[in-house]
Amino acid sequence: MKKPVTGWISLEEAIPPDIFKSEVLTWAKRIGVTPKEIHIRPMKRKWGSCSSTGRLTFNTELLKQPAEFRREVIVHELLHLKVPNHGRLFRALLQGYIEKYK
């Protein structure tokens, strides 16, 4: 009998990519932005990224994270479509959306 893989998560605990993309699009509508592309792929150092052309990329490991954490990453990346930096305005908007939808 093989040893269980550490860090393994059952399929029931992970959300499917199409459901995740629906989450992203729902948040995009709330925020009032339109991402040009949404990609999910393995990333070594980040949970997500937003390009200057409107392409959002999310780490596949995010699909295994709790809904609250996913929400924070999704909102963070979508807000970069409005504010391209992490300045005061960005932080205020992020906090506002996270608090409003808790």
C-alpha positions in Angstrom: 0.0 0.0 0.0 1.3 3.4 -1.0 1.8 6.2 1.6 -0.6 9.1 1.2 0.8 12.1 -0.4 1.3 15.0 2.0 -0.6 18.1 1.2 -3.0 16.1 -0.9 -6.5 17.5 -1.2 -9.6 15.6 -2.3 -11.5 16.7 -5.3 -14.5 17.6 -3.1 -12.4 20.2 -1.3 -11.1 21.9 -4.5 -13.3 24.0 -6.7 -13.4 23.4 -10.5 -11.7 26.0 -12.7 -14.9 27.0 -14.4 -16.5 27.8 -11.0 -13.5 29.8 -10.1 -13.6 31.8 -13.3 -17.3 32.5 -12.6 -16.3 33.8 -9.2 -13.8 36.1 -10.9 -16.4 37.4 -13.4 -18.9 38.0 -10.6 -16.4 40.1 -8.7 -15.4 41.9 -11.9 -19.0 42.9 -12.3 -19.3 44.2 -8.7 -16.1 46.2 -9.1 -17.0 47.5 -12.6 -14.0 46.1 -14.5 -13.7 43.7 -17.5 -10.7 41.4 -17.6 -9.6 40.6 -21.1 -8.4 37.1 -20.2 -8.5 34.8 -17.2 -5.9 32.1 -16.9 -5.2 29.5 -14.2 -1.8 28.0 -14.2 0.9 26.8 -11.7 2.9 29.7 -10.3 5.9 29.4 -8.1 5.9 32.6 -6.1 2.5 34.3 -6.4 -1.2 33.7 -6.0 -2.1 35.9 -8.9 -1.0 38.6 -11.3 -2.6 41.2 -13.6 -0.9 42.4 -16.8 -1.2 46.0 -18.1 -3.2 44.5 -21.0 -5.9 43.2 -18.7 -4.9 39.5 -18.5 -5.4 38.0 -15.1 -3.5 34.8 -14.1 -4.2 32.8 -11.0 -2.2 30.1 -9.4 -3.8 26.6 -9.7 -3.2 26.2 -5.9 -5.7 29.0 -5.3 -8.5 26.5 -6.3 -7.7 24.6 -3.1 -7.8 27.6 -0.7 -10.7 28.7 1.5 -13.3 30.9 -0.2 -12.4 34.0 1.9 -8.7 33.8 0.8 -9.7 33.3 -2.8 -12.0 36.3 -2.6 -9.1 38.5 -1.3 -6.8 37.4 -4.2 -9.5 37.8 -6.8 -10.4 41.3 -5.6 -6.8 42.3 -5.3 -6.0 41.3 -8.9 -9.2 42.8 -10.3 -8.5 46.1 -8.6 -5.3 46.4 -10.5 -7.4 46.9 -13.6 -8.5 50.2 -12.0 -5.3 51.0 -10.0 -2.0 49.6 -11.3 -0.1 50.0 -8.0 -0.4 49.2 -4.3 -0.7 52.8 -3.2 -3.2 54.4 -0.8 -6.1 54.4 -3.2 -5.6 50.7 -4.0 -5.4 49.7 -0.3 -8.5 51.7 0.5 -10.5 50.1 -2.3 -9.3 46.6 -1.4 -10.3 47.1 2.2 -13.6 48.5 1.2 -14.6 45.6 -1.0 -13.3 43.0 1.4 -15.2 44.5 4.3 -18.4 45.1 2.3 -18.7 41.5 1.2 -17.6 39.7 4.3 
